[in-house]
């Protein structure tokens, strides 16, 4: 069984349900599947829309940086779940250690740059899911496979 993904200029996108029961969060997010990231992240804009108070989250002890530059990261340590749709059958992926929430740098600006944040599914998601990521750029196809 396959769950289709979308190839865009931002990367390979996966629309999935994100649930954090302890915080009463259940929402659909547009994630970028990022095989270069060891961890999954919720972007600042998505966190704000879910009602997550960034400054109240616990610190993440290491700096977070990528191609987009440095970011301030906090740990949403509650168990979370991502549900991927396989033709109306949901596949649950447990993230028992939670996810990181990051806020992009506001360097050169007086406000946080919410429009630059994206939510990512990293290698922790890929490992926990048991799914295979397949990308065929010549055909314009990408999917997760059971």
N, C-alpha and C positions, 0 to 999 in steps of 0.2 A: 504494500500500500504506500502511496505517495501523498505528501502534502506539498502542493506547489508553492514556490517562493517567487518573488518578483525581482528581476535585475533592474536596478535604477542607477542613476549617476551617483547616488550616495553609497551604493553597495547592494548586497543581496538582502532583501527585506522579507521579514516574516511577521505576519499579523497574527498575534496570539493573545490569549487571555492571561492577565497577570493577577494573581490572587495572593493576598497576605491576610489570612484570617484574623490574626491578633490585632491588626490595625483596621479591620473591616474594609479592606480594599479589594475590589473586584472590578477590573476594567480591561478593556481591549487596548493594546499598545502596538505600535508599529516599530518593531525591533530591527536593527541591522545585525545580521549574523556575522560576527567578527572573529575569525579564526586566529587573528593575531593577538587577541586579548585573552588573558588567562581567566579573567573573571567577568561576570555579567554586571551590567550597570543600568541604573535607571537615570535618564537624563533629568536635569534640573526642571525643565519645563513640564515634563510628565509628572515628576514628583510634586510640583506645585499644584497641578491639576488634580492629583490624587489626595491632596490635603496633607502631604508629608511635610513636617516642619524640619527643614534641613538642619538648622542650628541645634535642634534637640536630639539629633541622632548621635550615636557614639562615634568617636574618631576612628579613622582607619590609619593605622600606624605608619604607613609608607606613602611616599609621594606617588601621584598618578600622573603619567605623561604619555603622550602618543603623538601622532602626526599633527594633531590639532593644537599641541602645546600642553602646558601644565594645567591641572585642574585640582580643585579642592574636593576631596572625597570623604564621605562619611559612610558608616556602616549601618544599614538597616538590617539588624541581626535577627529579626524574627524569621521563622521558617516561611518560605514563599513557594509558590507553585506557578508554573507556566503550563498552559494548556494549548496544545497545537492541534488544529483541526485536520483530521484525515477523513474527508468526505463524510462529514457529520458525526464522526466518531472522534471524541477528544482523547488525546494522548497526554497524560499527566507527567510533568517533569518536576521532581522534587528538588528544591534548593534549600536544604535544611539549615545552612549557615546564612541564609538570606542573600542579599545583594548589596552592592555599593550604590550610593547615590552620589553623583558628582555635579559640581557647579563649575562651569567654565570660568576662566580668568576674566576679571573685569579691567584688566590692564588697559590704560588709555581711555577708560570710560567710567562714569560715575554710577552706572547701574550694571547688574548682572546680565550677561548676554544669553538670555533664555533661548533665543532662536537658534543658537549654535549647538545646543545640546541635543543629543540623540540617545535613545536607549539601545543597549547592546546585549546580545546573547553571546557570551564568550565560551571558551573551551570548557569551563565548568558545566555549562548547560549541555554542551555537546557530549561530554563524558557521562553526565547523569542521565541524559535522555535515552541512551542506547540507540539513537537514530543515526543514520548515515546521511551526510550532506553530500549532494551531488550537484555539480555545476558544469554545464556544457555551454560555454560562451558562443561557440560557432552556431549552435542551434537556438541560443537565447533561452535556455532552460536551466532552472534551478529547482531543487526540491529536497525535502527531508524524506527519508525512506525508512520504513519499519523493516 
